[in-house]
Amino acid sequence: MEKYFPLVLRLSVGRLENILETAWYNKSKLTDEVREGYKMLLKAKDWDKGLFWVTKYGEYPDITEELKNLMTPALIVHCKEDKIVPLESGERLHSILPNSQLVVMEKCGHLPHEEKPKEFLKILEDFLES
């Protein structure tokens, strides 16, 4: 698996690029320049091996109980039209974190800091000021 999976990933670059299509709500903001920026990551040495290891060992422990005790203010920014991580995930995290604020952005996909940077920064500034 370790030997051939990275090769399969390299042959699947086109499919990885299609994830960008899913990430954006407003496709007009997904310019060629943005696409090229993401493709740069696929040119890094051994990116395929790194992605393999993240996939193989990417299972995360359940820290729900620990999160319930976290009193640090937390900002959760989620987008209503996120097709990669559903809004229900952000709502669940908000229900677990006792001192959290959930802001749901409209007409935005998975990457609000890229798709709506001004609105995202305003949300972040307001949170930090509070």
Backbone atoms as SQL, in Angstrom:
CREATE TABLE atoms (id INTEGER PRIMARY KEY, chain TEXT, resi INTEGER, resn TEXT, atom TEXT, x REAL, y REAL, z REAL);
INSERT INTO atoms VALUES
  (1, 'A', 1, 'MET', 'N', 0.829, -1.197, 0.000),
  (2, 'A', 1, 'MET', 'CA', 0.000, 0.000, 0.000),
  (3, 'A', 1, 'MET', 'C', 0.872, 1.258, 0.000),
  (4, 'A', 2, 'GLU', 'N', 1.884, 1.287, 0.883),
  (5, 'A', 2, 'GLU', 'CA', 2.751, 2.462, 0.979),
  (6, 'A', 2, 'GLU', 'C', 3.497, 2.717, -0.314),
  (7, 'A', 3, 'LYS', 'N', 3.755, 1.664, -1.052),
  (8, 'A', 3, 'LYS', 'CA', 4.523, 1.790, -2.286),
  (9, 'A', 3, 'LYS', 'C', 3.662, 2.306, -3.439),
  (10, 'A', 4, 'TYR', 'N', 2.427, 1.825, -3.530),
  (11, 'A', 4, 'TYR', 'CA', 1.622, 2.128, -4.706),
  (12, 'A', 4, 'TYR', 'C', 0.575, 3.214, -4.513),
  (13, 'A', 5, 'PHE', 'N', 0.134, 3.447, -3.291),
  (14, 'A', 5, 'PHE', 'CA', -0.900, 4.457, -3.075),
  (15, 'A', 5, 'PHE', 'C', -0.446, 5.850, -3.503),
  (16, 'A', 6, 'PRO', 'N', 0.795, 6.269, -3.171),
  (17, 'A', 6, 'PRO', 'CA', 1.240, 7.578, -3.661),
  (18, 'A', 6, 'PRO', 'C', 1.211, 7.680, -5.184),
  (19, 'A', 7, 'LEU', 'N', 1.515, 6.577, -5.862),
  (20, 'A', 7, 'LEU', 'CA', 1.453, 6.576, -7.329),
  (21, 'A', 7, 'LEU', 'C', 0.017, 6.783, -7.800),
  (22, 'A', 8, 'VAL', 'N', -0.908, 6.111, -7.156),
  (23, 'A', 8, 'VAL', 'CA', -2.330, 6.273, -7.498),
  (24, 'A', 8, 'VAL', 'C', -2.746, 7.733, -7.292),
  (25, 'A', 9, 'LEU', 'N', -2.281, 8.341, -6.202),
  (26, 'A', 9, 'LEU', 'CA', -2.588, 9.751, -5.954),
  (27, 'A', 9, 'LEU', 'C', -2.064, 10.632, -7.083),
  (28, 'A', 10, 'ARG', 'N', -0.839, 10.392, -7.518),
  (29, 'A', 10, 'ARG', 'CA', -0.264, 11.201, -8.601),
  (30, 'A', 10, 'ARG', 'C', -1.090, 11.065, -9.876),
  (31, 'A', 11, 'LEU', 'N', -1.610, 9.868, -10.124),
  (32, 'A', 11, 'LEU', 'CA', -2.430, 9.647, -11.315),
  (33, 'A', 11, 'LEU', 'C', -3.822, 10.254, -11.165),
  (34, 'A', 12, 'SER', 'N', -4.189, 10.620, -9.935),
  (35, 'A', 12, 'SER', 'CA', -5.528, 11.155, -9.658),
  (36, 'A', 12, 'SER', 'C', -5.533, 12.661, -9.470),
  (37, 'A', 13, 'VAL', 'N', -4.497, 13.349, -9.881),
  (38, 'A', 13, 'VAL', 'CA', -4.398, 14.793, -9.666),
  (39, 'A', 13, 'VAL', 'C', -5.623, 15.522, -10.205),
  (40, 'A', 14, 'GLY', 'N', -6.122, 15.121, -11.341),
  (41, 'A', 14, 'GLY', 'CA', -7.311, 15.763, -11.911),
  (42, 'A', 14, 'GLY', 'C', -8.491, 15.707, -10.968),
  (43, 'A', 15, 'ARG', 'N', -8.665, 14.591, -10.289),
  (44, 'A', 15, 'ARG', 'CA', -9.766, 14.457, -9.336),
  (45, 'A', 15, 'ARG', 'C', -9.534, 15.343, -8.118),
  (46, 'A', 16, 'LEU', 'N', -8.272, 15.455, -7.689),
  (47, 'A', 16, 'LEU', 'CA', -7.968, 16.338, -6.567),
  (48, 'A', 16, 'LEU', 'C', -8.284, 17.786, -6.921),
  (49, 'A', 17, 'GLU', 'N', -8.002, 18.151, -8.158),
  (50, 'A', 17, 'GLU', 'CA', -8.297, 19.518, -8.600),
  (51, 'A', 17, 'GLU', 'C', -9.798, 19.785, -8.604),
  (52, 'A', 18, 'ASN', 'N', -10.596, 18.764, -8.843),
  (53, 'A', 18, 'ASN', 'CA', -12.048, 18.939, -8.862),
  (54, 'A', 18, 'ASN', 'C', -12.617, 19.265, -7.487),
  (55, 'A', 19, 'ILE', 'N', -11.862, 18.976, -6.438),
  (56, 'A', 19, 'ILE', 'CA', -12.313, 19.317, -5.090),
  (57, 'A', 19, 'ILE', 'C', -12.481, 20.826, -4.968),
  (58, 'A', 20, 'LEU', 'N', -11.647, 21.567, -5.690),
  (59, 'A', 20, 'LEU', 'CA', -11.788, 23.030, -5.670),
  (60, 'A', 20, 'LEU', 'C', -13.157, 23.462, -6.162),
  (61, 'A', 21, 'GLU', 'N', -13.662, 22.792, -7.164),
  (62, 'A', 21, 'GLU', 'CA', -14.994, 23.124, -7.685),
  (63, 'A', 21, 'GLU', 'C', -16.043, 22.976, -6.590),
  (64, 'A', 22, 'THR', 'N', -15.873, 21.959, -5.767),
  (65, 'A', 22, 'THR', 'CA', -16.818, 21.713, -4.679),
  (66, 'A', 22, 'THR', 'C', -16.662, 22.735, -3.565),
  (67, 'A', 23, 'ALA', 'N', -15.439, 23.225, -3.371),
  (68, 'A', 23, 'ALA', 'CA', -15.151, 24.118, -2.247),
  (69, 'A', 23, 'ALA', 'C', -15.753, 25.506, -2.409),
  (70, 'A', 24, 'TRP', 'N', -15.938, 25.959, -3.634),
  (71, 'A', 24, 'TRP', 'CA', -16.438, 27.321, -3.864),
  (72, 'A', 24, 'TRP', 'C', -17.932, 27.315, -4.138),
  (73, 'A', 25, 'TYR', 'N', -18.621, 28.252, -3.524),
  (74, 'A', 25, 'TYR', 'CA', -20.027, 28.488, -3.839),
  (75, 'A', 25, 'TYR', 'C', -20.115, 29.365, -5.086),
  (76, 'A', 26, 'ASN', 'N', -19.372, 30.464, -5.081),
  (77, 'A', 26, 'ASN', 'CA', -19.355, 31.393, -6.204),
  (78, 'A', 26, 'ASN', 'C', -18.186, 31.020, -7.105),
  (79, 'A', 27, 'LYS', 'N', -18.465, 30.245, -8.130),
  (80, 'A', 27, 'LYS', 'CA', -17.420, 29.713, -9.013),
  (81, 'A', 27, 'LYS', 'C', -16.653, 30.810, -9.757),
  (82, 'A', 28, 'SER', 'N', -17.236, 32.001, -9.864),
  (83, 'A', 28, 'SER', 'CA', -16.536, 33.079, -10.577),
  (84, 'A', 28, 'SER', 'C', -15.300, 33.532, -9.802),
  (85, 'A', 29, 'LYS', 'N', -15.262, 33.248, -8.498),
  (86, 'A', 29, 'LYS', 'CA', -14.096, 33.612, -7.688),
  (87, 'A', 29, 'LYS', 'C', -12.998, 32.555, -7.750),
  (88, 'A', 30, 'LEU', 'N', -13.307, 31.440, -8.357),
  (89, 'A', 30, 'LEU', 'CA', -12.327, 30.376, -8.535),
  (90, 'A', 30, 'LEU', 'C', -11.609, 30.618, -9.861),
  (91, 'A', 31, 'THR', 'N', -10.685, 31.548, -9.837),
  (92, 'A', 31, 'THR', 'CA', -9.982, 31.980, -11.041),
  (93, 'A', 31, 'THR', 'C', -8.834, 31.029, -11.382),
  (94, 'A', 32, 'ASP', 'N', -8.280, 31.209, -12.562),
  (95, 'A', 32, 'ASP', 'CA', -7.119, 30.413, -12.950),
  (96, 'A', 32, 'ASP', 'C', -5.956, 30.640, -11.988),
  (97, 'A', 33, 'GLU', 'N', -5.815, 31.872, -11.519),
  (98, 'A', 33, 'GLU', 'CA', -4.740, 32.193, -10.573),
  (99, 'A', 33, 'GLU', 'C', -4.916, 31.411, -9.258),
  (100, 'A', 34, 'VAL', 'N', -6.146, 31.323, -8.779),
  (101, 'A', 34, 'VAL', 'CA', -6.426, 30.567, -7.560),
  (102, 'A', 34, 'VAL', 'C', -6.129, 29.086, -7.786),
  (103, 'A', 35, 'ARG', 'N', -6.584, 28.573, -8.920),
  (104, 'A', 35, 'ARG', 'CA', -6.327, 27.159, -9.249),
  (105, 'A', 35, 'ARG', 'C', -4.831, 26.874, -9.274),
  (106, 'A', 36, 'GLU', 'N', -4.084, 27.752, -9.908),
  (107, 'A', 36, 'GLU', 'CA', -2.628, 27.552, -9.998),
  (108, 'A', 36, 'GLU', 'C', -1.983, 27.590, -8.621),
  (109, 'A', 37, 'GLY', 'N', -2.488, 28.437, -7.749),
  (110, 'A', 37, 'GLY', 'CA', -1.958, 28.494, -6.392),
  (111, 'A', 37, 'GLY', 'C', -2.114, 27.170, -5.664),
  (112, 'A', 38, 'TYR', 'N', -3.266, 26.537, -5.834),
  (113, 'A', 38, 'TYR', 'CA', -3.482, 25.245, -5.205),
  (114, 'A', 38, 'TYR', 'C', -2.671, 24.144, -5.877),
  (115, 'A', 39, 'LYS', 'N', -2.478, 24.251, -7.163),
  (116, 'A', 39, 'LYS', 'CA', -1.676, 23.249, -7.876),
  (117, 'A', 39, 'LYS', 'C', -0.217, 23.278, -7.442),
  (118, 'A', 40, 'MET', 'N', 0.242, 24.429, -6.946),
  (119, 'A', 40, 'MET', 'CA', 1.627, 24.531, -6.485),
  (120, 'A', 40, 'MET', 'C', 1.899, 23.485, -5.398),
  (121, 'A', 41, 'LEU', 'N', 0.922, 23.243, -4.562),
  (122, 'A', 41, 'LEU', 'CA', 1.089, 22.250, -3.499),
  (123, 'A', 41, 'LEU', 'C', 1.347, 20.859, -4.073),
  (124, 'A', 42, 'LEU', 'N', 0.763, 20.598, -5.231),
  (125, 'A', 42, 'LEU', 'CA', 0.918, 19.282, -5.853),
  (126, 'A', 42, 'LEU', 'C', 2.270, 19.124, -6.547),
  (127, 'A', 43, 'LYS', 'N', 3.051, 20.175, -6.544),
  (128, 'A', 43, 'LYS', 'CA', 4.387, 20.123, -7.142),
  (129, 'A', 43, 'LYS', 'C', 5.477, 19.972, -6.083),
  (130, 'A', 44, 'ALA', 'N', 5.098, 20.019, -4.818),
  (131, 'A', 44, 'ALA', 'CA', 6.076, 19.872, -3.737),
  (132, 'A', 44, 'ALA', 'C', 6.608, 18.441, -3.724),
  (133, 'A', 45, 'LYS', 'N', 7.855, 18.296, -3.363),
  (134, 'A', 45, 'LYS', 'CA', 8.488, 16.983, -3.301),
  (135, 'A', 45, 'LYS', 'C', 7.745, 16.105, -2.292),
  (136, 'A', 46, 'ASP', 'N', 7.393, 14.931, -2.705),
  (137, 'A', 46, 'ASP', 'CA', 6.758, 13.905, -1.866),
  (138, 'A', 46, 'ASP', 'C', 5.388, 14.291, -1.317),
  (139, 'A', 47, 'TRP', 'N', 4.672, 15.213, -1.993),
  (140, 'A', 47, 'TRP', 'CA', 3.335, 15.575, -1.529),
  (141, 'A', 47, 'TRP', 'C', 2.439, 14.347, -1.465),
  (142, 'A', 48, 'ASP', 'N', 2.625, 13.438, -2.423),
  (143, 'A', 48, 'ASP', 'CA', 1.788, 12.243, -2.484),
  (144, 'A', 48, 'ASP', 'C', 2.026, 11.327, -1.277),
  (145, 'A', 49, 'LYS', 'N', 3.280, 11.229, -0.852),
  (146, 'A', 49, 'LYS', 'CA', 3.581, 10.408, 0.325),
  (147, 'A', 49, 'LYS', 'C', 2.985, 11.049, 1.580),
  (148, 'A', 50, 'GLY', 'N', 3.060, 12.361, 1.661),
  (149, 'A', 50, 'GLY', 'CA', 2.480, 13.066, 2.800),
  (150, 'A', 50, 'GLY', 'C', 0.975, 12.868, 2.878),
  (151, 'A', 51, 'LEU', 'N', 0.306, 12.996, 1.737),
  (152, 'A', 51, 'LEU', 'CA', -1.144, 12.808, 1.719),
  (153, 'A', 51, 'LEU', 'C', -1.507, 11.370, 2.076),
  (154, 'A', 52, 'PHE', 'N', -0.696, 10.433, 1.618),
  (155, 'A', 52, 'PHE', 'CA', -0.919, 9.031, 1.984),
  (156, 'A', 52, 'PHE', 'C', -0.859, 8.853, 3.498),
  (157, 'A', 53, 'TRP', 'N', 0.158, 9.415, 4.140),
  (158, 'A', 53, 'TRP', 'CA', 0.318, 9.247, 5.583),
  (159, 'A', 53, 'TRP', 'C', -0.809, 9.935, 6.344),
  (160, 'A', 54, 'VAL', 'N', -1.251, 11.085, 5.878),
  (161, 'A', 54, 'VAL', 'CA', -2.379, 11.759, 6.528),
  (162, 'A', 54, 'VAL', 'C', -3.628, 10.895, 6.407),
  (163, 'A', 55, 'THR', 'N', -3.817, 10.293, 5.241),
  (164, 'A', 55, 'THR', 'CA', -4.974, 9.430, 5.007),
  (165, 'A', 55, 'THR', 'C', -4.889, 8.176, 5.873),
  (166, 'A', 56, 'LYS', 'N', -3.710, 7.592, 5.923),
  (167, 'A', 56, 'LYS', 'CA', -3.532, 6.345, 6.659),
  (168, 'A', 56, 'LYS', 'C', -3.680, 6.546, 8.165),
  (169, 'A', 57, 'TYR', 'N', -3.113, 7.630, 8.681),
  (170, 'A', 57, 'TYR', 'CA', -3.105, 7.849, 10.121),
  (171, 'A', 57, 'TYR', 'C', -3.961, 9.035, 10.532),
  (172, 'A', 58, 'GLY', 'N', -4.903, 9.439, 9.692),
  (173, 'A', 58, 'GLY', 'CA', -5.691, 10.635, 9.937),
  (174, 'A', 58, 'GLY', 'C', -6.865, 10.477, 10.866),
  (175, 'A', 59, 'GLU', 'N', -7.004, 9.319, 11.500),
  (176, 'A', 59, 'GLU', 'CA', -8.116, 9.134, 12.427),
  (177, 'A', 59, 'GLU', 'C', -7.837, 9.925, 13.701),
  (178, 'A', 60, 'TYR', 'N', -8.791, 10.712, 14.100),
  (179, 'A', 60, 'TYR', 'CA', -8.607, 11.578, 15.251),
  (180, 'A', 60, 'TYR', 'C', -9.327, 11.005, 16.463),
  (181, 'A', 61, 'PRO', 'N', -8.761, 11.195, 17.638),
  (182, 'A', 61, 'PRO', 'CA', -9.429, 10.698, 18.845),
  (183, 'A', 61, 'PRO', 'C', -10.679, 11.528, 19.151),
  (184, 'A', 62, 'ASP', 'N', -11.615, 10.933, 19.835),
  (185, 'A', 62, 'ASP', 'CA', -12.832, 11.647, 20.242),
  (186, 'A', 62, 'ASP', 'C', -12.495, 12.505, 21.466),
  (187, 'A', 63, 'ILE', 'N', -12.517, 13.816, 21.271),
  (188, 'A', 63, 'ILE', 'CA', -12.189, 14.737, 22.365),
  (189, 'A', 63, 'ILE', 'C', -13.421, 15.534, 22.814),
  (190, 'A', 64, 'THR', 'N', -14.587, 15.005, 22.540),
  (191, 'A', 64, 'THR', 'CA', -15.832, 15.697, 22.863),
  (192, 'A', 64, 'THR', 'C', -15.891, 16.088, 24.338),
  (193, 'A', 65, 'GLU', 'N', -15.557, 15.177, 25.219),
  (194, 'A', 65, 'GLU', 'CA', -15.644, 15.471, 26.658),
  (195, 'A', 65, 'GLU', 'C', -14.674, 16.576, 27.057),
  (196, 'A', 66, 'GLU', 'N', -13.475, 16.560, 26.479),
  (197, 'A', 66, 'GLU', 'CA', -12.499, 17.608, 26.788),
  (198, 'A', 66, 'GLU', 'C', -12.985, 18.958, 26.285),
  (199, 'A', 67, 'LEU', 'N', -13.615, 18.976, 25.109),
  (200, 'A', 67, 'LEU', 'CA', -14.119, 20.234, 24.547),
  (201, 'A', 67, 'LEU', 'C', -15.211, 20.836, 25.425),
  (202, 'A', 68, 'LYS', 'N', -16.002, 19.995, 26.052),
  (203, 'A', 68, 'LYS', 'CA', -17.082, 20.481, 26.917),
  (204, 'A', 68, 'LYS', 'C', -16.544, 21.296, 28.093),
  (205, 'A', 69, 'ASN', 'N', -15.294, 21.069, 28.445),
  (206, 'A', 69, 'ASN', 'CA', -14.679, 21.767, 29.575),
  (207, 'A', 69, 'ASN', 'C', -13.839, 22.962, 29.149),
  (208, 'A', 70, 'LEU', 'N', -13.774, 23.239, 27.880),
  (209, 'A', 70, 'LEU', 'CA', -12.958, 24.340, 27.373),
  (210, 'A', 70, 'LEU', 'C', -13.707, 25.660, 27.553),
  (211, 'A', 71, 'MET', 'N', -13.189, 26.536, 28.368),
  (212, 'A', 71, 'MET', 'CA', -13.859, 27.798, 28.653),
  (213, 'A', 71, 'MET', 'C', -13.311, 28.966, 27.836),
  (214, 'A', 72, 'THR', 'N', -12.301, 28.730, 27.048),
  (215, 'A', 72, 'THR', 'CA', -11.729, 29.772, 26.200),
  (216, 'A', 72, 'THR', 'C', -12.751, 30.167, 25.141),
  (217, 'A', 73, 'PRO', 'N', -12.968, 31.456, 24.921),
  (218, 'A', 73, 'PRO', 'CA', -13.889, 31.863, 23.862),
  (219, 'A', 73, 'PRO', 'C', -13.440, 31.291, 22.509),
  (220, 'A', 74, 'ALA', 'N', -14.393, 30.789, 21.776),
  (221, 'A', 74, 'ALA', 'CA', -14.092, 30.179, 20.484),
  (222, 'A', 74, 'ALA', 'C', -15.038, 30.718, 19.423),
  (223, 'A', 75, 'LEU', 'N', -14.492, 31.022, 18.283),
  (224, 'A', 75, 'LEU', 'CA', -15.281, 31.471, 17.134),
  (225, 'A', 75, 'LEU', 'C', -15.354, 30.339, 16.127),
  (226, 'A', 76, 'ILE', 'N', -16.558, 30.011, 15.728),
  (227, 'A', 76, 'ILE', 'CA', -16.781, 28.995, 14.700),
  (228, 'A', 76, 'ILE', 'C', -17.421, 29.708, 13.521),
  (229, 'A', 77, 'VAL', 'N', -16.714, 29.764, 12.425),
  (230, 'A', 77, 'VAL', 'CA', -17.256, 30.368, 11.205),
  (231, 'A', 77, 'VAL', 'C', -17.556, 29.224, 10.256),
  (232, 'A', 78, 'HIS', 'N', -18.802, 29.131, 9.859),
  (233, 'A', 78, 'HIS', 'CA', -19.204, 28.065, 8.944),
  (234, 'A', 78, 'HIS', 'C', -20.046, 28.683, 7.833),
  (235, 'A', 79, 'CYS', 'N', -19.996, 28.070, 6.698),
  (236, 'A', 79, 'CYS', 'CA', -20.762, 28.586, 5.564),
  (237, 'A', 79, 'CYS', 'C', -21.940, 27.670, 5.270),
  (238, 'A', 80, 'LYS', 'N', -23.061, 28.296, 5.030),
  (239, 'A', 80, 'LYS', 'CA', -24.307, 27.563, 4.802),
  (240, 'A', 80, 'LYS', 'C', -24.194, 26.631, 3.591),
  (241, 'A', 81, 'GLU', 'N', -23.459, 27.056, 2.586),
  (242, 'A', 81, 'GLU', 'CA', -23.374, 26.271, 1.355),
  (243, 'A', 81, 'GLU', 'C', -22.106, 25.409, 1.274),
  (244, 'A', 82, 'ASP', 'N', -21.458, 25.163, 2.379),
  (245, 'A', 82, 'ASP', 'CA', -20.254, 24.321, 2.407),
  (246, 'A', 82, 'ASP', 'C', -20.641, 22.891, 2.050),
  (247, 'A', 83, 'LYS', 'N', -20.120, 22.384, 0.936),
  (248, 'A', 83, 'LYS', 'CA', -20.441, 21.026, 0.495),
  (249, 'A', 83, 'LYS', 'C', -19.404, 20.014, 0.965),
  (250, 'A', 84, 'ILE', 'N', -18.342, 20.489, 1.610),
  (251, 'A', 84, 'ILE', 'CA', -17.299, 19.580, 2.074),
  (252, 'A', 84, 'ILE', 'C', -17.528, 19.209, 3.534),
  (253, 'A', 85, 'VAL', 'N', -17.789, 20.206, 4.374),
  (254, 'A', 85, 'VAL', 'CA', -18.118, 19.968, 5.785),
  (255, 'A', 85, 'VAL', 'C', -19.502, 20.568, 6.009),
  (256, 'A', 86, 'PRO', 'N', -20.499, 19.737, 6.245),
  (257, 'A', 86, 'PRO', 'CA', -21.863, 20.252, 6.379),
  (258, 'A', 86, 'PRO', 'C', -22.036, 21.169, 7.585),
  (259, 'A', 87, 'LEU', 'N', -22.963, 22.088, 7.453),
  (260, 'A', 87, 'LEU', 'CA', -23.260, 23.049, 8.519),
  (261, 'A', 87, 'LEU', 'C', -23.565, 22.348, 9.834),
  (262, 'A', 88, 'GLU', 'N', -24.156, 21.171, 9.779),
  (263, 'A', 88, 'GLU', 'CA', -24.478, 20.430, 10.993),
  (264, 'A', 88, 'GLU', 'C', -23.220, 20.180, 11.837),
  (265, 'A', 89, 'SER', 'N', -22.073, 20.044, 11.196),
  (266, 'A', 89, 'SER', 'CA', -20.821, 19.838, 11.939),
  (267, 'A', 89, 'SER', 'C', -20.469, 21.079, 12.753),
  (268, 'A', 90, 'GLY', 'N', -20.611, 22.245, 12.162),
  (269, 'A', 90, 'GLY', 'CA', -20.356, 23.489, 12.888),
  (270, 'A', 90, 'GLY', 'C', -21.354, 23.694, 14.010),
  (271, 'A', 91, 'GLU', 'N', -22.602, 23.355, 13.757),
  (272, 'A', 91, 'GLU', 'CA', -23.637, 23.481, 14.788),
  (273, 'A', 91, 'GLU', 'C', -23.370, 22.517, 15.947),
  (274, 'A', 92, 'ARG', 'N', -22.920, 21.320, 15.621),
  (275, 'A', 92, 'ARG', 'CA', -22.604, 20.345, 16.670),
  (276, 'A', 92, 'ARG', 'C', -21.428, 20.837, 17.511),
  (277, 'A', 93, 'LEU', 'N', -20.388, 21.343, 16.853),
  (278, 'A', 93, 'LEU', 'CA', -19.236, 21.865, 17.587),
  (279, 'A', 93, 'LEU', 'C', -19.666, 23.003, 18.506),
  (280, 'A', 94, 'HIS', 'N', -20.518, 23.876, 17.997),
  (281, 'A', 94, 'HIS', 'CA', -21.039, 24.997, 18.792),
  (282, 'A', 94, 'HIS', 'C', -21.805, 24.490, 20.021),
  (283, 'A', 95, 'SER', 'N', -22.562, 23.420, 19.853),
  (284, 'A', 95, 'SER', 'CA', -23.327, 22.877, 20.981),
  (285, 'A', 95, 'SER', 'C', -22.419, 22.219, 22.018),
  (286, 'A', 96, 'ILE', 'N', -21.243, 21.795, 21.607),
  (287, 'A', 96, 'ILE', 'CA', -20.300, 21.145, 22.522),
  (288, 'A', 96, 'ILE', 'C', -19.460, 22.175, 23.269),
  (289, 'A', 97, 'LEU', 'N', -18.979, 23.197, 22.555),
  (290, 'A', 97, 'LEU', 'CA', -18.104, 24.208, 23.161),
  (291, 'A', 97, 'LEU', 'C', -18.952, 25.204, 23.958),
  (292, 'A', 98, 'PRO', 'N', -18.762, 25.258, 25.279),
  (293, 'A', 98, 'PRO', 'CA', -19.634, 26.092, 26.115),
  (294, 'A', 98, 'PRO', 'C', -19.488, 27.594, 25.893),
  (295, 'A', 99, 'ASN', 'N', -18.347, 28.053, 25.464),
  (296, 'A', 99, 'ASN', 'CA', -18.115, 29.487, 25.329),
  (297, 'A', 99, 'ASN', 'C', -17.837, 29.843, 23.858),
  (298, 'A', 100, 'SER', 'N', -18.672, 29.273, 22.989),
  (299, 'A', 100, 'SER', 'CA', -18.433, 29.481, 21.560),
  (300, 'A', 100, 'SER', 'C', -19.493, 30.368, 20.929),
  (301, 'A', 101, 'GLN', 'N', -19.095, 30.953, 19.842),
  (302, 'A', 101, 'GLN', 'CA', -19.987, 31.779, 19.025),
  (303, 'A', 101, 'GLN', 'C', -19.967, 31.186, 17.622),
  (304, 'A', 102, 'LEU', 'N', -21.130, 30.893, 17.079),
  (305, 'A', 102, 'LEU', 'CA', -21.238, 30.360, 15.722),
  (306, 'A', 102, 'LEU', 'C', -21.735, 31.463, 14.803),
  (307, 'A', 103, 'VAL', 'N', -20.976, 31.713, 13.752),
  (308, 'A', 103, 'VAL', 'CA', -21.392, 32.668, 12.721),
  (309, 'A', 103, 'VAL', 'C', -21.532, 31.876, 11.430),
  (310, 'A', 104, 'VAL', 'N', -22.709, 31.953, 10.835),
  (311, 'A', 104, 'VAL', 'CA', -22.967, 31.248, 9.585),
  (312, 'A', 104, 'VAL', 'C', -22.972, 32.261, 8.454),
  (313, 'A', 105, 'MET', 'N', -22.071, 32.077, 7.525),
  (314, 'A', 105, 'MET', 'CA', -21.994, 32.963, 6.361),
  (315, 'A', 105, 'MET', 'C', -22.886, 32.412, 5.247),
  (316, 'A', 106, 'GLU', 'N', -23.557, 33.296, 4.581),
  (317, 'A', 106, 'GLU', 'CA', -24.461, 32.928, 3.489),
  (318, 'A', 106, 'GLU', 'C', -23.741, 33.016, 2.142),
  (319, 'A', 107, 'LYS', 'N', -24.184, 32.221, 1.213),
  (320, 'A', 107, 'LYS', 'CA', -23.680, 32.237, -0.163),
  (321, 'A', 107, 'LYS', 'C', -22.154, 32.143, -0.200),
  (322, 'A', 108, 'CYS', 'N', -21.651, 31.153, 0.524),
  (323, 'A', 108, 'CYS', 'CA', -20.207, 30.957, 0.618),
  (324, 'A', 108, 'CYS', 'C', -19.946, 29.464, 0.794),
  (325, 'A', 109, 'GLY', 'N', -18.846, 28.998, 0.226),
  (326, 'A', 109, 'GLY', 'CA', -18.496, 27.584, 0.301),
  (327, 'A', 109, 'GLY', 'C', -17.574, 27.253, 1.450),
  (328, 'A', 110, 'HIS', 'N', -16.637, 26.354, 1.196),
  (329, 'A', 110, 'HIS', 'CA', -15.776, 25.788, 2.236),
  (330, 'A', 110, 'HIS', 'C', -14.650, 26.719, 2.681),
  (331, 'A', 111, 'LEU', 'N', -14.326, 27.720, 1.892),
  (332, 'A', 111, 'LEU', 'CA', -13.164, 28.572, 2.162),
  (333, 'A', 111, 'LEU', 'C', -13.566, 30.036, 2.288),
  (334, 'A', 112, 'PRO', 'N', -14.234, 30.405, 3.383),
  (335, 'A', 112, 'PRO', 'CA', -14.730, 31.783, 3.503),
  (336, 'A', 112, 'PRO', 'C', -13.624, 32.833, 3.490),
  (337, 'A', 113, 'HIS', 'N', -12.459, 32.494, 4.004),
  (338, 'A', 113, 'HIS', 'CA', -11.347, 33.441, 4.025),
  (339, 'A', 113, 'HIS', 'C', -10.846, 33.753, 2.624),
  (340, 'A', 114, 'GLU', 'N', -11.154, 32.885, 1.660),
  (341, 'A', 114, 'GLU', 'CA', -10.772, 33.147, 0.274),
  (342, 'A', 114, 'GLU', 'C', -11.936, 33.662, -0.565),
  (343, 'A', 115, 'GLU', 'N', -13.107, 33.114, -0.333),
  (344, 'A', 115, 'GLU', 'CA', -14.259, 33.483, -1.146),
  (345, 'A', 115, 'GLU', 'C', -14.857, 34.825, -0.733),
  (346, 'A', 116, 'LYS', 'N', -14.863, 35.104, 0.572),
  (347, 'A', 116, 'LYS', 'CA', -15.398, 36.365, 1.096),
  (348, 'A', 116, 'LYS', 'C', -14.453, 36.918, 2.160),
  (349, 'A', 117, 'PRO', 'N', -13.236, 37.285, 1.758),
  (350, 'A', 117, 'PRO', 'CA', -12.230, 37.682, 2.754),
  (351, 'A', 117, 'PRO', 'C', -12.625, 38.890, 3.597),
  (352, 'A', 118, 'LYS', 'N', -13.247, 39.900, 3.012),
  (353, 'A', 118, 'LYS', 'CA', -13.614, 41.095, 3.792),
  (354, 'A', 118, 'LYS', 'C', -14.653, 40.754, 4.858),
  (355, 'A', 119, 'GLU', 'N', -15.657, 40.002, 4.474),
  (356, 'A', 119, 'GLU', 'CA', -16.696, 39.615, 5.428),
  (357, 'A', 119, 'GLU', 'C', -16.104, 38.711, 6.522),
  (358, 'A', 120, 'PHE', 'N', -15.245, 37.785, 6.125),
  (359, 'A', 120, 'PHE', 'CA', -14.602, 36.892, 7.087),
  (360, 'A', 120, 'PHE', 'C', -13.755, 37.683, 8.083),
  (361, 'A', 121, 'LEU', 'N', -12.955, 38.628, 7.574),
  (362, 'A', 121, 'LEU', 'CA', -12.110, 39.435, 8.457),
  (363, 'A', 121, 'LEU', 'C', -12.937, 40.295, 9.408),
  (364, 'A', 122, 'LYS', 'N', -14.060, 40.800, 8.949),
  (365, 'A', 122, 'LYS', 'CA', -14.949, 41.599, 9.801),
  (366, 'A', 122, 'LYS', 'C', -15.490, 40.736, 10.945),
  (367, 'A', 123, 'ILE', 'N', -15.888, 39.525, 10.627),
  (368, 'A', 123, 'ILE', 'CA', -16.376, 38.596, 11.651),
  (369, 'A', 123, 'ILE', 'C', -15.268, 38.320, 12.665),
  (370, 'A', 124, 'LEU', 'N', -14.076, 38.080, 12.169),
  (371, 'A', 124, 'LEU', 'CA', -12.937, 37.804, 13.038),
  (372, 'A', 124, 'LEU', 'C', -12.583, 39.020, 13.905),
  (373, 'A', 125, 'GLU', 'N', -12.562, 40.199, 13.301),
  (374, 'A', 125, 'GLU', 'CA', -12.283, 41.420, 14.064),
  (375, 'A', 125, 'GLU', 'C', -13.308, 41.647, 15.159),
  (376, 'A', 126, 'ASP', 'N', -14.593, 41.481, 14.829),
  (377, 'A', 126, 'ASP', 'CA', -15.651, 41.681, 15.826),
  (378, 'A', 126, 'ASP', 'C', -15.481, 40.702, 16.986),
  (379, 'A', 127, 'PHE', 'N', -15.138, 39.464, 16.676),
  (380, 'A', 127, 'PHE', 'CA', -14.937, 38.460, 17.719),
  (381, 'A', 127, 'PHE', 'C', -13.754, 38.841, 18.605),
  (382, 'A', 128, 'LEU', 'N', -12.655, 39.229, 17.983),
  (383, 'A', 128, 'LEU', 'CA', -11.457, 39.567, 18.760),
  (384, 'A', 128, 'LEU', 'C', -11.680, 40.812, 19.619),
  (385, 'A', 129, 'GLU', 'N', -12.456, 41.773, 19.115),
  (386, 'A', 129, 'GLU', 'CA', -12.755, 42.972, 19.891),
  (387, 'A', 129, 'GLU', 'C', -13.664, 42.676, 21.081),
  (388, 'A', 130, 'SER', 'N', -14.504, 41.683, 20.917),
  (389, 'A', 130, 'SER', 'CA', -15.430, 41.338, 22.021),
  (390, 'A', 130, 'SER', 'C', -14.710, 40.543, 23.088);
